Amino acid sequence: MIKKGLKVKILSGKDKNKEGEVIEIDRSNNRAKVKGVNIIKKHVKTTKEKKGGIVSKENFIHLSNLKLLDNKNKQEAKN
């Protein structure tokens, strides 16, 4: 089961074979955000509190496109 804070590998899409840490999960839609993966550009309007502009941030990826990485197996593969 994929949970927040675990390392995953991307299986398909523009970021295929990249690895990252899960930072947010949306269980109702079966989607997760992975740190540094599936970056989109969002146009933000200026408000009194925040400055506007173009902001890059992570977008959700479907859980079927993620593979959980086992840290023990990864360490053995390096040796």
FIFI-676441 format. One line per 4 residues: their letters; for each residue x, y, z of C-alpha. Coordinates in steps of 0.05 Angstrom, whole numbers, plus 5000, padded with zeros to 4 digits. Example, Ala and Ser with C-alpha at 12.3 -4.5 7.8 and 13.67 -1.06 7.14 Angstrom:
BEGIN
AS = 5246:4910:5156  5273:4979:5143
***
This chain:
BEGIN
MIKK = 5000:5000:5000  5027:5068:4981  5029:5118:5038  5054:5188:5050
GLKV = 5130:5191:5059  5146:5127:5021  5192:5123:4959  5159:5105:4893
KILS = 5179:5096:4820  5138:5124:4762  5118:5069:4713  5087:5111:4656
GKDK = 5079:5181:4630  5128:5238:4616  5166:5223:4681  5175:5148:4669
NKEG = 5230:5114:4711  5237:5174:4758  5236:5163:4833  5210:5207:4888
EVIE = 5175:5212:4956  5099:5214:4963  5079:5281:4992  5003:5277:4988
IDRS = 4950:5224:4974  4879:5232:4949  4846:5165:4966  4777:5182:4938
NNRA = 4806:5192:4868  4864:5141:4875  4917:5194:4862  4982:5216:4895
KVKG = 5032:5274:4890  5105:5255:4884  5160:5305:4901  5195:5332:4839
VNII = 5152:5292:4790  5095:5313:4742  5112:5387:4748  5060:5435:4720
KKHV = 5059:5510:4711  5002:5546:4746  4984:5619:4732  4969:5654:4798
KTTK = 4933:5720:4802  4962:5775:4847  4925:5787:4913  4937:5832:4973
EKKG = 4973:5775:5009  5009:5740:4953  5049:5760:4892  5024:5731:4826
GIVS = 5060:5700:4769  5075:5631:4740  5086:5579:4794  5114:5508:4783
KENF = 5085:5454:4827  5072:5379:4829  5007:5351:4802  4972:5286:4821
IHLS = 4989:5219:4788  4943:5158:4787  4964:5104:4837  4965:5051:4781
NLKL = 5025:5088:4751  5066:5083:4815  5109:5026:4841  5129:5022:4913
LDNK = 5204:5016:4922  5230:4969:4976  5289:5003:5010  5320:4936:5031
NKQE = 5322:4909:4959  5350:4974:4933  5409:4973:4982  5424:4900:4964
AKN = 5424:4917:4889  5478:4970:4900  5525:4922:4936
***
